[in-house]
């Protein structure tokens, strides 16, 4: 039954609700805790506003609430969050800043991998529901990001840093409370998203609203008005998106499970194009699960006042600083890069900052492999991300050699966009099947049923279509275009910051 609790390590208080809605208890605990975090976030913003209380109190409350939610969802397994954070904080304090970032990276990722191995191979292989290593993945991102940011801030000169690294660089060592609050606050402890340390501290201290809107009414020409904009409108819109995503997932994905394209004879006996159509429908109805989790997490942070990203041209506030997904851009993406740029955005930025920008050899391949290792030890992850390397290189080759021939007229451009949209969606579906089924046997069975078509196509395209070597300036401009986690490394956030720094 769906209500079995053998895999739930947290509280059993909500077992009656689990039986009522016929969902696993750990999933019920997760959703209820996120809803509790949402209401708490509104309270946190209104009653513990920076103008009413000190950063110390805000840190303490955010941390204690985070640990409470972790204990409720994962029981004593939540102690792993403290162990991982404690080990790496000790490294940061007692190791020289010259090598601290490397040691922190190895220890944090190693401890995460150890926990993933023990959970997967000693307890419940193939579990699809929530588990304690999920939050540890986000904490690992924060630990490693902060280590690199401290290293940049304390060991490098300004002129040796990229514009985005200057913005992120941390100039002093955080206290233990600040460190734990950053890693384990109630807004992101269960589902993230990750964020930069400087952005989080600015939120806690109340300085995040200093990006302001120029006055246009003529009263104070040339000055800026300081304001504390309300996130209510954006939170309501994101909650509406959550409800719609959850309904689509719970109703339609049961009709189109991915496994049927591998195991069900009524599907596997169909012509190739019909099987691909079924696979597309299966993935379209699966993705709303991720939309729900990420959008709800974004709404929680916004409700607490975190995520403000300046103002639009019409004066309305933007609350997308830590958004993790852009749904319409994903579903209507007409290139592999565009699709990946808008999926799991904060993870993609993390991979860009700690791996792609710093790896001296084969950064694209290294970034994909790090993403696979970060996700866990299931073989399907490695099948997906290794295939992602080939798909990225092939997509890049096609774009460099073919796209310019279709820009001469509206009709040609429209034709190109339709073809590339269909190709992109099918390529994504083909690539992520092992990510969903996890194991070796079904992954290979799926590949054989498709005659390894995308594998062969990507190899032929990379061989047949040359890609000119780019200048350093071009590489910098497109440094966000390389894939990770089922996500490319988007450059939109960093680009906006760079442009603002240039103008100032």
C-alpha positions as CSV (number, residue, x, y, z in Angstrom):
1,X,0.0,0.0,0.0
2,X,1.0,3.6,-0.5
3,X,0.6,4.2,3.2
4,X,3.3,1.9,4.4
5,X,5.7,3.7,6.7
6,X,8.8,1.4,6.7
7,X,10.8,4.1,4.8
8,X,9.6,7.0,6.9
9,X,12.2,8.0,9.6
10,X,10.3,11.0,10.9
11,X,7.2,11.6,13.0
12,X,4.2,9.3,12.7
13,X,1.8,12.0,14.0
14,X,0.3,12.5,10.6
15,X,-0.3,8.8,9.9
16,X,-4.1,9.2,9.8
17,X,-3.8,11.9,7.1
18,X,-1.4,9.6,5.2
19,X,-4.0,6.8,5.2
20,X,-6.8,9.3,4.3
21,X,-5.1,10.6,1.2
22,X,-3.4,7.3,0.3
23,X,0.1,8.8,0.1
24,X,3.3,7.7,1.9
25,X,3.8,9.2,5.3
26,X,7.1,10.8,4.5
27,X,5.6,12.7,1.6
28,X,2.7,13.9,3.8
29,X,5.2,15.0,6.5
30,X,7.2,16.9,3.8
31,X,4.2,18.8,2.4
32,X,2.7,19.6,5.8
33,X,6.1,20.9,7.0
34,X,6.5,23.1,3.9
35,X,3.0,24.5,4.5
36,X,3.9,25.1,8.1
37,X,7.1,26.8,6.9
38,X,5.1,29.0,4.5
39,X,2.8,30.4,7.3
40,X,5.8,30.7,9.6
41,X,7.6,32.7,6.9
42,X,4.8,35.3,6.9
43,X,5.1,35.6,10.7
44,X,8.9,35.8,10.4
45,X,8.7,38.7,8.0
46,X,6.0,40.6,9.9
47,X,7.1,40.1,13.5
48,X,10.8,39.5,13.2
49,X,11.4,42.1,10.6
50,X,15.0,43.6,10.7
51,X,13.5,46.9,11.8
52,X,12.0,45.2,14.9
53,X,14.7,42.8,16.0
54,X,18.4,42.0,15.8
55,X,20.1,39.8,13.2
56,X,21.1,37.5,16.2
57,X,17.4,36.8,17.0
58,X,16.6,36.2,13.3
59,X,19.5,33.8,13.0
60,X,18.5,31.9,16.1
61,X,14.8,31.6,15.3
62,X,15.5,30.6,11.6
63,X,17.9,27.9,12.7
64,X,15.8,26.4,15.5
65,X,12.8,26.2,13.3
66,X,14.9,24.6,10.6
67,X,16.1,21.9,13.0
68,X,12.5,21.3,14.2
69,X,11.2,20.7,10.7
70,X,14.2,18.4,9.9
71,X,13.6,16.3,13.1
72,X,9.8,16.1,12.2
73,X,10.5,14.8,8.7
74,X,13.6,12.7,9.2
75,X,13.9,11.9,12.9
76,X,17.4,11.4,14.2
77,X,18.8,11.2,10.7
78,X,18.6,15.0,10.8
79,X,21.7,14.8,12.9
80,X,23.7,14.2,9.7
81,X,23.0,17.8,8.8
82,X,24.8,18.9,12.0
83,X,27.6,16.5,11.5
84,X,28.2,17.6,8.0
85,X,28.1,21.3,8.9
86,X,30.2,20.8,12.0
87,X,33.0,18.9,10.1
88,X,33.2,21.5,7.4
89,X,33.1,24.4,9.8
90,X,36.0,22.9,11.7
91,X,37.9,22.7,8.5
92,X,37.2,26.3,7.7
93,X,38.3,27.5,11.1
94,X,41.4,25.3,11.6
95,X,42.7,25.0,8.0
96,X,44.4,27.8,6.2
97,X,42.3,29.7,3.8
98,X,44.6,28.8,0.9
99,X,43.4,25.2,0.8
100,X,40.2,25.4,3.0
101,X,37.9,25.4,0.0
102,X,39.4,22.2,-1.4
103,X,39.2,20.3,1.9
104,X,35.6,21.5,2.5
105,X,34.6,20.4,-1.0
106,X,36.0,16.9,-0.6
107,X,34.7,16.4,2.9
108,X,31.2,17.8,2.2
109,X,30.7,15.8,-1.0
110,X,32.4,12.7,0.5
111,X,30.1,12.8,3.5
112,X,27.0,13.2,1.3
113,X,28.1,10.3,-0.9
114,X,28.7,8.1,2.2
115,X,25.2,8.8,3.4
116,X,23.7,8.1,-0.1
117,X,25.6,4.8,-0.4
118,X,24.4,3.6,3.0
119,X,20.8,4.6,2.4
120,X,20.6,3.2,-1.1
121,X,22.4,-0.1,-0.7
122,X,21.8,-0.9,3.0
123,X,18.3,0.3,3.6
124,X,15.9,0.8,0.6
125,X,17.3,0.7,-2.9
126,X,15.0,2.5,-5.4
127,X,13.0,4.6,-2.9
128,X,11.3,7.4,-4.8
129,X,10.0,9.4,-1.9
130,X,11.6,12.0,0.4
131,X,14.7,11.0,2.3
132,X,17.3,12.7,4.5
133,X,20.0,12.9,1.8
134,X,17.8,15.4,-0.2
135,X,18.3,18.3,2.3
136,X,22.0,17.2,2.6
137,X,22.4,17.8,-1.2
138,X,21.4,21.5,-0.7
139,X,23.5,21.8,2.4
140,X,26.5,20.4,0.4
141,X,25.9,23.1,-2.2
142,X,25.9,25.8,0.5
143,X,29.0,24.5,2.3
144,X,31.1,24.3,-0.9
145,X,29.8,27.6,-2.3
146,X,30.7,29.4,0.9
147,X,34.1,27.8,1.1
148,X,35.0,29.1,-2.4
149,X,33.5,32.5,-1.7
150,X,35.6,32.8,1.5
151,X,38.7,31.7,-0.4
152,X,38.0,34.3,-3.1
153,X,37.4,37.0,-0.6
154,X,40.4,36.4,1.7
155,X,43.1,35.3,-0.8
156,X,42.5,37.0,-4.1
157,X,42.9,40.6,-5.2
158,X,39.9,42.3,-6.7
159,X,41.4,42.5,-10.2
160,X,41.9,38.7,-10.2
161,X,38.2,38.0,-9.7
162,X,35.4,37.8,-12.3
163,X,32.6,40.3,-11.8
164,X,30.3,37.6,-10.4
165,X,33.0,36.4,-8.0
166,X,33.5,39.9,-6.7
167,X,29.8,40.1,-5.9
168,X,29.9,36.7,-4.1
169,X,33.2,37.0,-2.3
170,X,33.0,36.8,1.5
171,X,35.4,39.1,3.3
172,X,35.2,37.6,6.8
173,X,34.7,34.2,8.4
174,X,31.1,33.6,9.5
175,X,30.3,32.8,13.1
176,X,29.0,29.3,13.9
177,X,25.5,30.6,14.3
178,X,25.6,32.4,11.0
179,X,27.0,29.2,9.4
180,X,24.2,27.0,10.8
181,X,21.5,29.5,10.0
182,X,22.7,29.7,6.4
183,X,22.8,25.9,6.0
184,X,19.8,24.9,8.0
185,X,17.2,27.7,8.2
186,X,13.6,26.8,8.1
187,X,13.0,28.4,4.7
188,X,15.3,26.1,2.8
189,X,16.1,23.1,5.1
190,X,13.7,20.7,3.3
191,X,13.9,21.7,-0.4
192,X,16.3,24.5,-0.8
193,X,16.9,26.4,-3.0
194,X,20.6,27.2,-2.4
195,X,21.7,30.8,-2.4
196,X,24.8,32.8,-1.9
197,X,26.0,33.6,1.6
198,X,26.1,37.3,1.0
199,X,22.5,37.3,-0.3
200,X,21.3,35.4,2.8
201,X,23.1,37.7,5.3
202,X,21.7,40.8,3.5
203,X,18.2,39.3,4.0
204,X,18.8,38.6,7.7
205,X,20.3,42.1,8.3
206,X,17.6,43.8,6.2
207,X,19.9,45.3,3.6
208,X,18.6,43.3,0.7
209,X,16.2,46.1,-0.3
210,X,18.9,48.7,-1.1
211,X,18.4,48.0,-4.8
212,X,15.8,50.6,-5.4
213,X,13.6,52.2,-7.9
214,X,14.4,55.7,-9.2
215,X,11.7,58.3,-8.5
216,X,9.8,59.3,-11.6
217,X,7.3,61.7,-10.2
218,X,9.6,64.7,-10.3
219,X,9.5,65.3,-6.6
220,X,13.0,63.9,-5.9
221,X,14.5,63.7,-9.3
222,X,17.6,61.6,-9.5
223,X,17.1,60.1,-6.0
224,X,16.0,56.6,-5.2
225,X,13.2,55.6,-2.9
226,X,14.1,52.9,-0.3
227,X,11.3,50.5,0.2
228,X,10.4,47.1,1.7
229,X,8.1,45.7,-1.1
230,X,5.5,43.2,-0.4
231,X,5.9,39.7,-1.8
232,X,2.2,38.9,-1.5
233,X,1.3,39.0,-5.2
234,X,4.2,36.8,-6.2
235,X,3.6,34.3,-3.4
236,X,0.0,33.9,-4.4
237,X,0.9,33.4,-8.1
238,X,3.5,30.8,-7.1
239,X,1.1,29.0,-4.8
240,X,-1.4,28.9,-7.7
241,X,1.3,27.4,-9.9
242,X,2.0,24.8,-7.1
243,X,-1.6,23.7,-7.0
244,X,-1.9,23.3,-10.7
245,X,1.4,21.4,-10.9
246,X,0.3,19.1,-8.1
247,X,-3.0,18.4,-9.8
248,X,-1.4,17.6,-13.1
249,X,1.1,15.3,-11.5
250,X,-1.4,13.4,-9.3
251,X,-4.0,12.9,-12.0
252,X,-2.1,12.6,-15.3
253,X,1.2,11.0,-14.4
254,X,-0.6,7.9,-13.1
255,X,-2.0,7.5,-16.7
256,X,1.4,8.0,-18.3
257,X,4.1,6.4,-16.1
258,X,7.5,6.3,-17.7
259,X,8.1,2.6,-16.9
260,X,5.4,1.6,-19.4
261,X,7.5,2.7,-22.3
262,X,10.0,0.0,-21.2
263,X,7.9,-2.8,-19.8
264,X,4.3,-2.6,-21.2
265,X,3.9,-4.7,-24.4
266,X,1.0,-2.6,-25.5
267,X,3.4,0.4,-25.7
268,X,6.7,-1.3,-26.7
269,X,5.0,-3.0,-29.7
270,X,3.9,0.3,-31.1
271,X,5.8,2.1,-33.9
272,X,8.7,4.2,-32.9
273,X,7.0,7.5,-33.3
274,X,4.1,6.5,-31.1
275,X,6.5,5.3,-28.4
276,X,8.3,8.6,-28.5
277,X,4.9,10.4,-28.3
278,X,4.0,8.4,-25.2
279,X,7.5,9.1,-23.7
280,X,7.0,12.8,-24.2
281,X,3.6,12.7,-22.5
282,X,5.1,10.7,-19.6
283,X,7.8,13.3,-19.1
284,X,5.5,16.3,-19.4
285,X,3.3,14.9,-16.6
286,X,6.3,13.9,-14.5
287,X,8.0,17.4,-14.5
288,X,5.2,19.1,-12.5
289,X,6.4,17.1,-9.4
290,X,9.6,19.1,-9.5
291,X,7.7,22.3,-10.4
292,X,5.6,21.9,-7.3
293,X,8.5,21.3,-4.9
294,X,10.7,24.1,-6.3
295,X,8.0,26.7,-6.7
296,X,6.7,26.0,-3.2
297,X,10.2,26.4,-1.8
298,X,10.6,29.7,-3.7
299,X,7.2,30.9,-2.3
300,X,8.3,30.1,1.3
301,X,11.5,32.2,0.9
302,X,9.6,35.1,-0.7
303,X,7.0,35.0,2.1
304,X,9.8,35.5,4.6
305,X,11.1,38.4,2.5
306,X,14.0,36.6,0.8
307,X,14.3,36.6,-2.9
308,X,13.8,40.3,-3.8
309,X,15.7,41.1,-7.0
310,X,15.1,44.7,-7.6
311,X,12.3,46.3,-9.7
312,X,10.9,45.8,-13.2
313,X,10.7,48.8,-15.6
314,X,7.1,49.4,-14.6
315,X,8.1,49.7,-10.9
316,X,6.8,46.4,-9.8
317,X,9.1,44.3,-7.5
318,X,10.9,41.2,-8.8
319,X,11.0,38.2,-6.5
320,X,13.1,35.8,-8.6
321,X,16.6,36.0,-7.1
322,X,16.5,32.4,-5.9
323,X,13.9,31.0,-8.2
324,X,14.7,27.5,-9.3
325,X,12.5,27.0,-12.4
326,X,10.9,28.9,-15.3
327,X,8.1,26.6,-16.4
328,X,7.0,28.2,-19.7
329,X,10.6,28.6,-20.8
330,X,11.1,24.9,-20.2
331,X,8.0,23.6,-21.9
332,X,8.4,25.8,-25.0
333,X,12.2,25.6,-25.2
334,X,13.5,25.3,-28.8
335,X,17.1,24.5,-27.8
336,X,18.8,22.1,-25.5
337,X,20.5,25.1,-23.8
338,X,17.3,27.0,-23.3
339,X,15.6,24.0,-21.7
340,X,18.6,23.4,-19.3
341,X,19.1,27.1,-18.5
342,X,15.6,27.2,-16.9
343,X,15.7,23.9,-15.0
344,X,17.0,23.7,-11.4
345,X,18.6,27.1,-11.9
346,X,20.3,27.5,-8.5
347,X,21.9,24.1,-8.7
348,X,23.2,25.0,-12.2
349,X,24.7,28.2,-10.8
350,X,26.4,26.2,-8.1
351,X,27.9,23.9,-10.6
352,X,29.1,26.8,-12.7
353,X,30.7,28.6,-9.8
354,X,32.4,25.7,-8.1
355,X,33.3,23.6,-11.1
356,X,32.9,25.0,-14.6
357,X,34.6,28.3,-14.0
358,X,37.4,26.7,-12.0
359,X,38.1,23.4,-13.8
360,X,41.2,23.8,-16.1
361,X,40.5,20.8,-18.2
362,X,37.3,19.7,-20.0
363,X,35.0,21.8,-17.8
364,X,31.8,20.7,-19.5
365,X,32.5,17.0,-18.9
366,X,33.7,17.7,-15.3
367,X,30.6,19.6,-14.6
368,X,28.3,16.9,-15.7
369,X,30.2,14.3,-13.8
370,X,30.1,16.4,-10.6
371,X,26.3,16.7,-11.1
372,X,26.0,13.0,-11.3
373,X,28.1,12.4,-8.2
374,X,26.1,15.0,-6.3
375,X,22.8,13.4,-7.2
376,X,23.8,10.1,-5.8
377,X,25.0,6.6,-6.6
378,X,22.2,5.2,-8.8
379,X,23.6,4.1,-12.1
380,X,20.8,5.8,-14.0
381,X,22.2,9.2,-12.9
382,X,25.5,8.5,-14.6
383,X,23.8,7.2,-17.8
384,X,21.9,10.5,-18.0
385,X,24.7,12.9,-17.3
386,X,27.2,11.1,-19.6
387,X,24.6,11.2,-22.3
388,X,24.1,14.9,-21.4
389,X,27.7,15.6,-22.3
390,X,27.3,14.1,-25.8
391,X,23.9,15.9,-26.3
392,X,25.4,19.2,-25.2
393,X,28.3,19.0,-27.6
394,X,26.0,17.9,-30.5
395,X,23.5,20.7,-29.8
396,X,26.3,23.2,-29.8
397,X,27.7,21.9,-33.1
398,X,24.2,22.1,-34.8
399,X,23.7,25.6,-33.5
400,X,27.0,26.9,-34.8
401,X,26.7,25.3,-38.2
402,X,23.0,25.3,-39.1
403,X,21.1,28.0,-37.3
404,X,22.4,31.0,-39.4
405,X,20.9,29.4,-42.5
406,X,17.3,29.8,-41.2
407,X,17.4,33.4,-40.1
408,X,16.7,35.0,-43.5
409,X,12.9,35.1,-43.2
410,X,10.1,34.7,-40.7
411,X,8.9,31.5,-42.3
412,X,12.3,29.8,-42.2
413,X,12.9,30.9,-38.6
414,X,9.5,29.6,-37.6
415,X,10.2,26.3,-39.3
416,X,13.5,26.0,-37.6
417,X,12.0,26.8,-34.2
418,X,9.3,24.1,-34.6
419,X,11.8,21.5,-35.6
420,X,14.3,22.4,-32.8
421,X,11.4,22.5,-30.3
422,X,10.4,18.9,-31.1
423,X,14.0,17.8,-31.3
424,X,14.8,19.4,-27.9
425,X,11.9,17.8,-26.2
426,X,12.5,14.4,-27.5
427,X,16.3,14.6,-26.7
428,X,15.5,15.6,-23.2
429,X,13.0,12.7,-22.8
430,X,15.5,10.2,-24.2
431,X,18.3,11.5,-22.0
432,X,16.5,11.5,-18.7
433,X,14.8,8.1,-18.8
434,X,17.7,6.4,-16.9
435,X,17.4,9.3,-14.3
436,X,13.8,8.2,-13.7
437,X,14.2,4.4,-13.7
438,X,17.6,4.5,-11.9
439,X,18.8,0.9,-12.5
440,X,21.1,-0.5,-15.3
441,X,18.8,-3.2,-16.8
442,X,15.8,-1.0,-17.6
443,X,18.0,1.8,-18.9
444,X,19.8,-0.4,-21.3
445,X,16.5,-2.0,-22.3
446,X,15.1,1.4,-23.2
447,X,18.2,2.3,-25.2
448,X,18.0,-0.9,-27.2
449,X,14.3,-0.4,-27.9
450,X,15.3,3.0,-29.4
451,X,18.3,1.5,-31.3
452,X,20.6,3.9,-29.4
453,X,19.4,6.5,-31.9
454,X,20.4,9.6,-29.9
455,X,23.8,8.2,-29.0
456,X,24.6,7.5,-32.6
457,X,23.2,10.8,-33.8
458,X,25.2,12.8,-31.3
459,X,28.5,11.1,-32.1
460,X,27.9,11.6,-35.9
461,X,27.0,15.3,-35.4
462,X,30.0,16.0,-33.2
463,X,32.3,14.3,-35.8
464,X,30.7,15.8,-38.9
465,X,30.1,19.4,-37.7
466,X,33.1,21.4,-36.7
467,X,32.8,24.0,-33.9
468,X,35.2,26.9,-34.2
469,X,37.3,27.7,-31.1
470,X,36.0,30.7,-29.3
471,X,37.8,33.7,-28.0
472,X,38.1,34.2,-24.2
473,X,35.5,36.9,-24.4
474,X,33.0,34.7,-26.2
475,X,33.6,31.9,-23.6
476,X,32.9,34.4,-20.8
477,X,29.7,35.5,-22.5
478,X,28.5,31.9,-22.9
479,X,29.9,30.5,-19.7
480,X,26.4,29.9,-18.5
481,X,25.5,27.7,-21.5
482,X,26.9,24.4,-20.3
483,X,24.7,21.7,-18.9
484,X,24.3,20.2,-15.5
485,X,21.8,18.2,-13.5
486,X,19.5,18.1,-16.3
487,X,20.2,21.8,-16.3
488,X,22.6,24.1,-18.1
489,X,24.4,26.7,-16.2
490,X,22.3,29.8,-16.7
491,X,24.0,33.1,-16.8
492,X,21.0,35.4,-16.5
493,X,21.5,36.2,-12.8
494,X,25.2,36.9,-13.1
495,X,24.7,38.8,-16.4
496,X,22.3,41.2,-14.8
497,X,24.7,41.8,-11.9
498,X,27.7,42.3,-14.2
499,X,25.7,44.8,-16.3
500,X,24.7,46.7,-13.2
501,X,28.3,46.8,-12.0
502,X,29.5,48.1,-15.3
503,X,27.0,50.9,-15.3
504,X,28.0,52.0,-11.8
